[in-house]
Amino acid sequence: MKIKIFITSLLFIMIILSIFYSNSINNNRTKYINIGNILNDSLVLITKDSIISYLKILNVVEDSMKTREIDLNKIESSINEIKYIKTSNTYFGINSDLKISIVERKPLVEINDIDVYLDFEGEIVPKSILTKPESINFFGSIESSQYQKVANLGQNIIYDDFFKNHFKYIFSDSSEIFIKPKKYNYTIEIGNLEMIENKLVNYKFFYATKLKGKDLEDIETINLRYANQVIVQRK
């Protein structure tokens, strides 16, 4: 019985020692940091090379590092500071290789007044020299406190085939929101950004009922300010 306990204890000690030895080897492995560490193949706003160069400028990573020197949290937080990036995840894969997974922000509204985009969350996304994303233009000034609501309007437009193809741009006179259609000369008066889904649905229903009559050409304004009402002013 004592021999059995001794053997079991010895095996346990050997396992513990092997774990420590393995960790020691892994921690002292030299790893090369380059674009191959970034898993994404579909980045559109920023390049992998730019991200790695940015981390090196901040001295967060070097061309080669020991595994124990790689600070995953610091890499992740530094990447998340890039305005094109919504979130990132860094971890060690097989053989302690550094892996970086990135989720880019998705621009929806182009704010021409300050030459930037807004994403789903109303966060500012700088313009990229790599691509011009699909978005709806917004002209005029808007308070930053309204960015989330403007982004919600943009999302309702971009992800609806009818609105995306029908609306030309959004504009503001600092207190109210308006939309111009592509085909007709009238102005759609949105008012504030509350209940925006209802207002857009009201417009879609109105347009569908009037399209058959082909009497949209002489309309000057379509007022959607009020719930469940569409007020038309003709020229």
Secondary structure by P-SEA (a helix, b strand, c coil): caaaaaaaaaaaaaaaaaaaaaaaaaaabbbbbccccccccccccccaaaaaaaaaaacccccccccccccaaaaaaaaaaccccccbbbbbcccccbbbbbbbbbbccccccccccccccccccccccccccbbbbbcccccccaaaaaaaaaaaaaacaaaaacccbbbbcccbbbbbbccccbbbbbccccaaaaaaaaaaaaaaaaccccccccccbbbcccccbbbbbcc
